[in-house]
Amino acid sequence: MGAQLRVYRQKIKSAQTTKKITKAMELIAASRIQKAQARVAASTPYSRAITRAVSAVATYSNVDHVLTTEPEKIERAAVVILTSDRGLAGAFNSQVLREAEELSELLRSQGKEVVYFLVGRKAVGYFQFRRRAWERNWTGSSENPEFDLAKDISDAVLEAFLRDASDGGVDEIHLVYNRFVSMMTQTPEVVRLLPLEVVEGVSEPGDTVQPLYEFEPDVETVLDQLLPVYIESRIFNALLQSAAAKHAATQKAMKSASDNADNLITDYTRLANNARQAEITQQISEIVGGADALVAAK
């Protein structure tokens, strides 16, 4: 019984140590998520405004531009996958990788070759384990992304997009990331960045007066200037969304781990008490039995 009691006490101590670690990680994630949410809130209006501006130029101009023109045949598609550099975030990374796999299967079923651009060590590790190739990767800045990272990613995917597919370029760009919805919900999102799907700026039914746009110096120059700004803003916003979602997922996972540690401590404490009580009962029984034996011997 003594050995069993020592085992239970050791397990209780281990669970208490684990709880201290998970509780600290939960508090760290909670402190970081406020700043991450503020950065998302500051970035989203700009990203939406750029998208509206690009959509307006594309809608109210009659020029063929690489930004808005759908190729006759799409041979290669780029998929940019945003994951985290660290784990301990529940299903955060697995759900975005699963979404990327489903998108890849869909693109391949349409006869397209898929090229990957990976952000975060989890995505790189996932591809390395499966011995799959990728074009470029970026690691080390997923939890607190800066604009320079978004610009670097944007430059890489735009360079591939502006090249012909026969020269190793791509005909379309997709972005897969986790979108921050709330502290309890982070949903995987798939967005086609290029060619641009114009969904804003289209006239509503019943409108009689159409807006008049004048472009200076010309539409092509305006679109050429807006193209990198649009891609950079969308990727940067997605990076911020992913970082906020990561902190929320970490907080949720660590709270669940702390609660599980509490349950383990309660269960092992009950078992340890039972073992201690059984040991005391056995000792009393041995004392009583010895006393009875002495009395009988007299």
QUILINGI-V521374 format. One record per backbone hydrogen bond with DSSP energy under -0.5 kcal/mol. CO is the residue of the C=O (numbers start at 1). NH is the residue of the N-H. E is the energy in kcal/mol with one decimal. If there is no record, write none. Layout:
co->CO nh->NH e->E
co->CO nh->NH e->E
//
This chain:
co->1 nh->5 e->-2.3
co->2 nh->6 e->-2.0
co->3 nh->7 e->-1.9
co->4 nh->8 e->-2.1
co->5 nh->9 e->-2.2
co->6 nh->10 e->-2.1
co->7 nh->11 e->-2.2
co->8 nh->12 e->-2.3
co->9 nh->13 e->-2.3
co->10 nh->14 e->-2.2
co->11 nh->15 e->-2.4
co->12 nh->16 e->-2.3
co->13 nh->17 e->-2.0
co->14 nh->18 e->-2.3
co->15 nh->19 e->-2.3
co->16 nh->20 e->-1.9
co->17 nh->21 e->-1.8
co->18 nh->22 e->-2.7
co->19 nh->23 e->-2.6
co->20 nh->24 e->-1.9
co->21 nh->25 e->-2.4
co->22 nh->26 e->-2.2
co->23 nh->27 e->-2.2
co->24 nh->28 e->-2.2
co->25 nh->29 e->-2.4
co->26 nh->30 e->-2.2
co->27 nh->31 e->-1.9
co->28 nh->32 e->-1.7
co->29 nh->33 e->-1.9
co->30 nh->34 e->-0.7
co->31 nh->35 e->-0.6
co->32 nh->36 e->-2.0
co->33 nh->37 e->-2.8
co->34 nh->38 e->-2.0
co->35 nh->39 e->-2.1
co->36 nh->40 e->-2.1
co->37 nh->41 e->-2.7
co->38 nh->42 e->-1.8
co->39 nh->43 e->-1.8
co->40 nh->44 e->-2.5
co->41 nh->45 e->-0.7
co->43 nh->47 e->-2.2
co->44 nh->48 e->-2.6
co->45 nh->49 e->-2.4
co->46 nh->50 e->-2.5
co->47 nh->51 e->-2.1
co->48 nh->52 e->-2.5
co->49 nh->53 e->-2.4
co->50 nh->54 e->-2.7
co->51 nh->55 e->-2.6
co->52 nh->56 e->-2.6
co->53 nh->57 e->-2.3
co->54 nh->58 e->-2.5
co->55 nh->59 e->-2.6
co->56 nh->60 e->-2.5
co->58 nh->61 e->-0.6
co->63 nh->65 e->-0.7
co->65 nh->68 e->-1.0
co->65 nh->69 e->-2.7
co->67 nh->196 e->-3.0
co->73 nh->75 e->-0.7
co->75 nh->113 e->-3.2
co->76 nh->171 e->-3.3
co->76 nh->172 e->-0.8
co->77 nh->115 e->-2.9
co->78 nh->174 e->-3.0
co->79 nh->81 e->-0.6
co->79 nh->117 e->-2.4
co->80 nh->82 e->-0.5
co->80 nh->176 e->-3.0
co->81 nh->83 e->-0.6
co->81 nh->119 e->-2.3
co->84 nh->122 e->-2.1
co->89 nh->92 e->-1.5
co->91 nh->95 e->-2.3
co->92 nh->96 e->-1.0
co->93 nh->97 e->-2.2
co->94 nh->98 e->-2.2
co->95 nh->99 e->-1.9
co->96 nh->100 e->-2.0
co->97 nh->101 e->-2.1
co->98 nh->102 e->-2.2
co->99 nh->103 e->-2.3
co->100 nh->104 e->-2.4
co->101 nh->105 e->-2.4
co->102 nh->106 e->-2.0
co->103 nh->107 e->-2.5
co->104 nh->108 e->-2.6
co->105 nh->109 e->-2.1
co->106 nh->110 e->-0.9
co->107 nh->110 e->-0.6
co->107 nh->112 e->-2.1
co->108 nh->111 e->-1.9
co->113 nh->77 e->-3.2
co->115 nh->79 e->-2.9
co->116 nh->135 e->-3.0
co->116 nh->136 e->-0.8
co->117 nh->81 e->-2.5
co->118 nh->138 e->-2.0
co->119 nh->83 e->-2.8
co->120 nh->124 e->-1.7
co->121 nh->125 e->-3.0
co->122 nh->126 e->-1.9
co->123 nh->127 e->-2.0
co->124 nh->128 e->-2.6
co->125 nh->129 e->-2.4
co->126 nh->130 e->-1.1
co->127 nh->132 e->-2.5
co->128 nh->131 e->-1.3
co->136 nh->118 e->-2.4
co->138 nh->120 e->-3.2
co->146 nh->149 e->-0.8
co->146 nh->150 e->-1.3
co->147 nh->151 e->-2.6
co->148 nh->152 e->-2.3
co->149 nh->153 e->-2.5
co->150 nh->154 e->-2.7
co->151 nh->155 e->-2.8
co->152 nh->156 e->-1.9
co->153 nh->157 e->-2.5
co->154 nh->158 e->-2.6
co->155 nh->159 e->-2.2
co->156 nh->160 e->-1.7
co->157 nh->161 e->-2.2
co->158 nh->162 e->-2.5
co->159 nh->163 e->-0.5
co->160 nh->170 e->-2.2
co->164 nh->167 e->-1.2
co->164 nh->169 e->-2.6
co->165 nh->168 e->-1.4
co->172 nh->78 e->-2.9
co->173 nh->193 e->-2.0
co->173 nh->194 e->-1.2
co->174 nh->80 e->-3.1
co->175 nh->191 e->-2.6
co->176 nh->82 e->-2.5
co->177 nh->179 e->-0.6
co->177 nh->189 e->-3.8
co->179 nh->181 e->-0.6
co->179 nh->187 e->-1.8
co->185 nh->181 e->-1.8
co->185 nh->182 e->-2.3
co->187 nh->179 e->-3.6
co->189 nh->177 e->-2.1
co->191 nh->175 e->-3.2
co->191 nh->193 e->-0.8
co->194 nh->173 e->-2.6
co->196 nh->198 e->-0.9
co->197 nh->199 e->-0.7
co->204 nh->207 e->-1.9
co->208 nh->210 e->-0.6
co->211 nh->213 e->-0.5
co->218 nh->222 e->-2.0
co->219 nh->223 e->-2.7
co->220 nh->224 e->-2.5
co->221 nh->225 e->-1.9
co->222 nh->226 e->-2.1
co->223 nh->227 e->-2.2
co->224 nh->228 e->-0.7
co->225 nh->229 e->-0.8
co->226 nh->230 e->-3.0
co->227 nh->231 e->-2.1
co->228 nh->232 e->-2.6
co->229 nh->233 e->-2.3
co->230 nh->234 e->-2.1
co->231 nh->235 e->-2.5
co->232 nh->236 e->-2.6
co->233 nh->237 e->-2.3
co->234 nh->238 e->-2.1
co->235 nh->239 e->-2.4
co->236 nh->240 e->-2.3
co->237 nh->241 e->-2.6
co->238 nh->242 e->-2.6
co->239 nh->243 e->-2.3
co->240 nh->244 e->-2.4
co->241 nh->245 e->-2.5
co->242 nh->246 e->-2.2
co->243 nh->247 e->-2.1
co->244 nh->248 e->-2.1
co->245 nh->249 e->-2.6
co->246 nh->250 e->-2.6
co->247 nh->251 e->-2.5
co->248 nh->252 e->-2.3
co->249 nh->253 e->-2.5
co->250 nh->254 e->-2.8
co->251 nh->255 e->-2.1
co->252 nh->256 e->-2.0
co->253 nh->257 e->-2.2
co->254 nh->258 e->-2.4
co->255 nh->259 e->-2.3
co->256 nh->260 e->-2.3
co->257 nh->261 e->-2.2
co->258 nh->262 e->-2.2
co->259 nh->263 e->-2.1
co->260 nh->264 e->-2.3
co->261 nh->265 e->-2.6
co->262 nh->266 e->-2.4
co->263 nh->267 e->-2.5
co->264 nh->268 e->-3.0
co->265 nh->269 e->-2.3
co->266 nh->270 e->-2.0
co->267 nh->271 e->-2.3
co->268 nh->272 e->-2.9
co->269 nh->273 e->-2.4
co->270 nh->274 e->-2.2
co->271 nh->275 e->-2.6
co->272 nh->276 e->-2.7
co->273 nh->277 e->-2.7
co->274 nh->278 e->-2.4
co->275 nh->279 e->-2.2
co->276 nh->280 e->-2.5
co->277 nh->281 e->-2.6
co->278 nh->282 e->-2.2
co->279 nh->283 e->-2.3
co->280 nh->284 e->-2.5
co->281 nh->285 e->-2.4
co->282 nh->286 e->-2.3
co->283 nh->287 e->-2.3
co->284 nh->288 e->-2.9
co->285 nh->289 e->-2.7
co->286 nh->290 e->-2.3
co->287 nh->291 e->-2.5
co->288 nh->292 e->-2.5
co->289 nh->293 e->-1.9
co->290 nh->294 e->-2.2
co->291 nh->295 e->-2.2
co->292 nh->296 e->-2.3
co->293 nh->297 e->-1.7
co->294 nh->298 e->-1.1
//
